[in-house]
């Protein structure tokens, strides 16, 4: 089954997800919302925050790679079908990840 995940989704943590799908979706939202280097016992967890200073097209390319690598490493139960971005005039880019569970 396919699911769409964005960082706009609520990031409240549910300590007892109802099913595996809810658990996986929460894990991927956490990966997308965490900056690399901020988790004390796993400094590689999350996404590289240096993309903030890159031009939009280069930032999207680097972020796409970061998302693929992080999800492959930390949530191997899913397959990424596509990654797209939305944003605004200020340069903020919001990833939209489509996965198959």
C-alpha positions in Angstrom: 0.0 0.0 0.0 1.3 3.5 -0.8 1.5 6.4 1.7 2.4 10.0 1.3 4.5 11.6 4.0 5.5 15.3 4.4 7.1 17.3 7.2 3.8 19.2 7.4 2.3 16.2 9.0 1.8 16.3 12.8 4.9 15.1 14.6 3.4 14.0 17.9 4.9 10.8 19.1 2.6 7.9 19.7 4.4 5.4 22.0 2.0 2.6 21.1 1.1 2.8 17.4 -2.0 0.8 16.5 -0.3 -1.1 13.7 2.9 -1.5 11.7 1.9 1.1 9.1 1.4 3.8 11.7 4.7 2.9 13.3 6.6 3.1 10.0 5.0 6.4 9.0 5.9 7.9 12.3 9.5 6.7 12.0 9.8 8.3 8.5 8.3 11.6 9.7 10.9 11.5 12.5 13.8 10.9 10.1 12.6 13.8 7.9 12.2 16.2 10.8 15.6 15.5 12.5 18.8 17.3 11.7 21.9 15.1 11.4 24.1 15.4 14.4 21.4 16.2 16.9 20.8 12.7 18.3 23.4 12.0 20.9 23.9 8.3 20.5 23.5 8.2 16.7 25.0 11.4 15.1 24.2 10.0 11.6 20.4 9.9 12.2 18.4 12.4 10.3 19.1 14.6 7.3 22.0 16.9 6.6 21.1 20.5 7.5 23.7 22.1 5.4 21.2 22.0 2.5 19.7 25.2 4.0 22.5 27.3 2.5 22.4 25.8 -1.0 20.6 27.1 -4.0 17.2 25.5 -4.3 17.9 23.1 -7.2 21.1 21.9 -5.6 19.4 21.6 -2.2 16.6 19.5 -3.6 19.1 17.2 -5.3 21.1 16.8 -2.1 18.0 16.4 0.1 16.7 13.7 -2.3 19.8 11.7 -1.8 19.8 12.3 1.9 16.2 11.0 2.2 16.9 7.9 0.2 20.0 7.0 2.2 18.4 7.7 5.6 15.2 5.8 4.9 17.1 2.9 3.5 19.3 2.7 6.6 16.7 3.5 9.4 13.5 2.1 8.0 14.3 -0.8 5.6 10.6 -2.0 5.7 9.6 0.5 3.0 10.4 1.3 -0.6 10.5 4.9 -1.7 8.5 5.4 -4.9 9.1 9.1 -5.3 10.3 12.3 -3.7 9.0 15.7 -4.7 9.2 19.1 -3.1 6.9 22.0 -2.6 7.9 25.4 -1.2 7.5 29.1 -1.1 9.1 32.2 -2.4 11.4 32.4 0.6 13.2 29.3 -0.6 11.7 26.9 2.0 11.4 23.4 0.5 9.1 20.8 1.9 9.7 17.2 0.9 6.8 14.9 -0.1 7.9 11.3 0.1 5.7 8.5 -1.4 6.4 5.1 0.0 5.2 1.5 -0.3 4.9 -0.6 2.8 
